[in-house]
C-alpha cells in the first residue's frame, strides 16, 4: 500500500514543478550537475530550475544558491550530484517538508559493503525525518520526455529529437537501463518514462511500477531487475498491471550462482531463489525476457501489436525456407499453425501463380518479391478471416520496392485488429528509417518474428486465464486450535486439523501399552513412526515401519524406530512413537510449503512419494492460493488424466485435493514461523472420498 509521502515523492519525481540541481555548473563535459542542467534546457523543462553550488552566483543565467536550504521556496525534486559526505550535510541543513523527493546520483554507499550500508541507512533515516523520500543512491537519474523533466546523465538526452512513447522503464542498473533505452529508441520504440533506481535504499522497483501502472501515458512497463526487495509489493503491482492491461516485462538476472553473487554485490541486496521468482512471474502474468535482445523484442511486439484472441497463426513468405523456419519456431512456442482452409486457398489462388505453395506456411514464390501489394493482400485475406488470430510475413532482399511494402503493410495495420509481424532480412538502406517508424514490428529473422508474435499471443491467452481466476478468499477459520505452538507433534497435528487437513487416525504414544491400546481400537494395520520434532527424514534412518499387525509386531516396530532414532540422532528429542492407521489406495501427491526470504511462503504441489523425482511437474505459487487456481493447475498437469480416471481406474477426488492445497496455503500465510512444511504423501482417494495427508513434517523457524 502506497503512503502519502511515497505518492508525493513519485509525483515529484515524474511530474516536478521545480527541480534543484545540487552540484550544478556550466561544465556539461563531465557527468554531473552541469550535464543535467544542459539536458533540462535542451528538452525545455517548463518548471523552475534551481542551480545549487556555493562556487557560483549564477549558472546558465539562473540564480545559483549556495545550498539547498537557501532556496526560499519548497522544492519538488532535489538532484544530488556531489560527493557522498556532502550529501548528508546537504540534507541535514534542511527544514522538514522543504524537499519532497531526493534523486541521489552520488555513489559510494550500500554498494561498497557494510560501512557503506550503514551510511546509507543513516542517510535514509535522515531524509525520512525531513519528510522526504529518495531515489538511489547510485542512480543515473530519471526521465519524463512528455514534460521535459529529464534530470539524468543518460547520453541519449544529448539529442533533442528523441520522441516519447507509451513504454516506461525502471532499471536497477543505470548503465544497462541507459543502453536498453538507447537501443529501444534506435529500433523505433518510444520510451516516455525512465528511472534508474540505483541501490533502492528507499523507493524500489515495485514503487515505481505501481505509480506507472496508474499513469495514463504508460501502456507497457519494463524492468531490469537484479533483486526484488518487496516480494509482496511486487506481487501486488503485478496483479495491478495485469488488471490494467499493461504488460509488465522484466529482465531478471541472477539465475546462475555467479550471476547472483555479482548482482548481490552490485545492489547490496539478496537476489533470492530464481525458481521462486519464476513461479511468481508465472502466477502473476509477468513476462520474463531471457536477455537484453529479447527484452527489447518484447517491448517492440507489445508496443506495435494489438491484443490477440487465440493461438492460430498464418505464415506467409516468398521463400519456402523462410516459411519452414517460422513454422518450426511457432510450433515450438506453442502456437497452432493451422492448415489452410479451402475457402482461403481459393482466395489467394486468384492472386498468386499456379505453382505457389498453397499451404500454411504459404509460399507465394520468389517473383512476389517485386509485388509487395500481393504479399500484403495475402496477409489481409488471412487476418480478415475467422480462421487465424495472427500472422507473420517473411521477406528478404526487397530493395527496389521496400518503401512500397511498408506503405501497404501500414494500411493493413490500420485496417485489421489482429497482430502481425514482419521478418525482413537485409533490407535496403533506403528503407531503414521507414522500418524503424513502422507501426508494426519488424525483425531480422523468420524464427525471431514467429517467437515474438507467439509471446504476444501466449501472454494474451494467459492474461484471460489469470483474470478469470478468483482472488484467494478465506474459507477456513481455524479458531483457537489453529493458534497452538508448533513445537511438538501433537500441536502440529491439532493445527493441521484446525485448518481442515484430513489426517489418518493416529496418536503419539509414550509407552508400548498406549500404542497397543490405540492399535487394538483401530482393528486395522498401522504404521509406526518415531515422533520427534528434530528428525526431518524418518524413512531414511529406519524411523518408519508400515503394515504392522498384532501386538507382537507392534512391540518390535516400536523398538526398531526408537533404536534407529537414537543411533542416528542421539541428541534428538523423542516424544514417543506415532501410531497411525494405514491408508490404502489412492494417488500419492505432494503438498509442501517453503518460506522464501523475498516472497514469503510459497506452496508447492505435484506428484508425491517417489513420483516427484521421476515425473517432476511441480507447481509453485505464492500463498495464499484459491481452490479454483489449485484445481485448474492440477487438472492441466501431467496428473490430470489420473484424476479423471485412467485405464479402468475410477476418478479421484480432485476437488478435495484443491481444497486442501488452499487450506494449507492459508496456514502458511497465517503462521510466519513455519519455515517449511511437507505433506508427503497425500493420498487422493476416489471421487467423493477426500484426501488424506499420510505423513507431515514441520520445520519451525523464529
Beta strands, then each sheet from edge to edge (+ up, - down):
strand 1: 18-22
strand 2: 48-52
strand 3: 58-59
strand 4: 62-65
strand 5: 75-80
strand 6: 99-104
strand 7: 133-135
strand 8: 142-144
strand 9: 167-171
strand 10: 191-196
strand 11: 220-225
strand 12: 248-252
strand 13: 287-288
strand 14: 313-317
strand 15: 362-363
strand 16: 390-396
strand 17: 419-425
strand 18: 441-443
strand 19: 506-509
strand 20: 526-531
strand 21: 544-548
strand 22: 576-581
strand 23: 587-596
strand 24: 600-607
strand 25: 619-622
strand 26: 674-684
strand 27: 691-693
strand 28: 696-700
sheet 1: 3+ 4- 2- 1- 5- 6- 7-
sheet 2: 8+ 10- 9- 11- 12- 13-
sheet 3: 15+ 14+ 16+ 17+ 18+
sheet 4: 19+ 22- 20+ 21-
sheet 5: 25+ 24- 23+ 26- 27+
sheet 6: 25+ 24- 23+ 26- 28+
end
